[in-house]
Amino acid sequence: MVVTAVRCQWIHRSLLAALLILAVLPARAATVLVMGDSLSAGYGIDPRDGWVALLAERLGDEHRVINASISGETSRGGLDRLPALLDEHAPDLVLLELGANDGLRGYPVPRITSNLSRMIELSQRAGAEVILLGIQLPPNMGARYTGPFSQQYADLADQFQLRYLPFLLDGVALTNALMQDDGLHPTAAAQPLVLDNVWPLVNAALSNRSS
């Protein structure tokens, strides 16, 4: 088959045009499902000021953020609700922020880990990438419990090769002015800082989808 110089030149220009079009196309829209407790539900503040609402605002209308967080939620409660949420929303990303209420109630760490592990497996099987948002408990619960509790998040991230934030409230929890009177929940003023902790992981995950 003989291809003339003119024909080659036309093919080259067509390919170049196609590449230029692809380069300017916006990132593929994504659905983000947040499975959390009061720290993500906006306890004690207007939910519109919460970090999840701020995340939706930063992502813009081309992406959809579903906040399925419930104050007081445990890892078992999240596991029970997750299958229906995956079916309904078909998320591309699942931000998993659970375990704090289990820990505050002193539930066995292996039980919490098992619930979180199952949630990760269900999400991945549904085609979603999971971002794990870790929690640290108050030190008055004792190092024999708080150590393994925090470590479970690192272990799960390593086991499932997840993007992982060691502590959602890093840079917030130890600053009294950024915490509500209960010492457990961040104020509205702290929410942009919480988002700043989460954002690099979400941004990297979305950028990876569009590459």
N, C-alpha and C positions, 0 to 999 in steps of 0.2 A: 504494500500500500504506500503510495507516494503522497507525502504531505508537503505542500508548497510552503515557501517562506511566509507568504501572506496568511495562509491558514495557521501556521505556528504563531504568528504575531497576534492573530485574533484570539487563539486559545489562551495565550499568555495574558492578554488584556482582560479576558473574561474571568480568568482565575483571580487576577489581581483585584478586579472589581468585586468579586464574591468575597474575597478576604477582607476588603475594606468594609463591606456591608456587615460582616460578622463582627468586626472589631468595634463597630459603633452600636451594635444591638445591646439593649439593657440586659442586666443579669436576669436569668430566669426567675420568675416569681416563685416565692417559697411560702409554705405554711409552717409557722412555728408554734408548737404546743408547749406551754409551760405547765408542768405538773409540780406544784409546790404547796406550801402551807401558808401560815400567816405572813411570813417574810416576803412572799411573792403576791399574796392576796391584798396587801396594803392595809393590814390591821392597824387601827388607831388613826388612820389618815384617810383623806379622800383618795379612793383607788385611782383616780385620774392623775394623782401625783406620784403613784407608785412606780418602781423601776420597770415593771412590765409595760405599763402604759407609756413610759418614756422610751422604752425600746421600740414599741410600735410606732411612735412618733418619729423616731430616728430612722427607722427602716422605710417609712413612707407607705403610700397607698399601694405600691406594686407588690408588697409582701403582706401577708395576713398573720396576725398574732392572736392566738387563742389562749386566754388565761384561764386555765382549769384549776387554779389554786384555791384551796379552801382553808380558812383559819381552823387550826386544830387537827388538820389532816395528819394521819399516820402513814407509814409506808404500806401497811396492809390496806388501808382505805384507798390509797392511790392505786395499788395493784388491782383492787376490785373494780375501780372505775375505768382503768386504762383501756381495756379491750374495746369498750363501746366508743370511747373518744377516738381511738385509732381508726375504727371503722367509719365514724362520722366525719372526721376531718382529714384523714389521710395525710398527716404532717410529714414534712421533709426533715424537720428538726424537732427533737424533743428535749427540752431543758428540764432536767430532773433535779428537783430541789426538795427532797424529803428526808425524814429521819430525825429531825429536831424534836418533834413531839414524842416519838418513841424513846429517844434518849432522855428527855426530861422526866419520863415516866419510868425510867430504869429498865426498859425492855431488854432482853438478852441481845447482845450485838449480833450473834449468828442469825437470829431471827430477822433482824433488820436487814442484814446483808442479803439474806435469801430473798426477801421481798424486793429489794432494789435490783438484785441480779435478775429476777424474773421480769421486772419491768423493762430492764435493758434488753433482754432477749426478745420480749414481745415487740418492742419498738423497732429493733433491728430487723426482725422477721417481717414487719410491716413495711420495711424499706426506708425507715427514718434513721437519721444519724442522731445519736444521743450525746448531749453535752451534760456532764455531771457537775453539779454545783454542790460543793462540800460544805459541811456544817461543823462548827466546833462548839462544845458545850461549856457552860460556866465551870471554872476550876473547882468550885466548892462541891462538885459531884465526885471528886477524887480521881487521881491519875490512873488508878487501876481500871476505871471504867472509861474515862474520857479519852485515854490514849488509844485503846482498841477501837473506840467509836470513830474517832477522826481517821484512823488508819484504814478503816474499811473503804473509805472513798478512794484513797490512793490505790488500794489493792484492786478495787473494781475497775478503776480507770486503766490500770495496767493489764488486767485480765481481758478486758473487752476492747483495749486500744482506743480509749475515748479521749476527747478533749475534756479537760478537767480543771476546775477551779478549786483549790484547796479550802478556801473559806469565803463564803459569799459576802460576809460583813468585814472583810479585811480593811483596815484603816477607818472603820466606823465603830465597831463594837466597844472599843476601849476609850472612846471619846464621849464623855457624859453629855455634852451639848448636842450630840447627834443621835442620842438614844432616848426613847420615851421613858417615863418614870418607872416602868416595870423592869428596865434594864435589859430587856430581851428584844424589843422591837425598835427598829430605826425610825427616826422622825422623817417628816416630809423633806426637810432640808438635806437629809442623808441620801435620799433616793438617787440623785444624779451620781453620787460616788459609788453606790451599789451597781448602777448601770455601767459605770466605767470599769468595774471589776469584771463584769460579764461580757461587755461589748467585744473585746478582742477575740474571744472564742467564737462568738456568733458571727462576727465579720469574717473571720478566717474560714468558717464552715460554709458560709454563703459564697465567698470568693472562690472556694474550691469547687463548688457546684457549677459555677459559670465558666471555669477554665477548661 
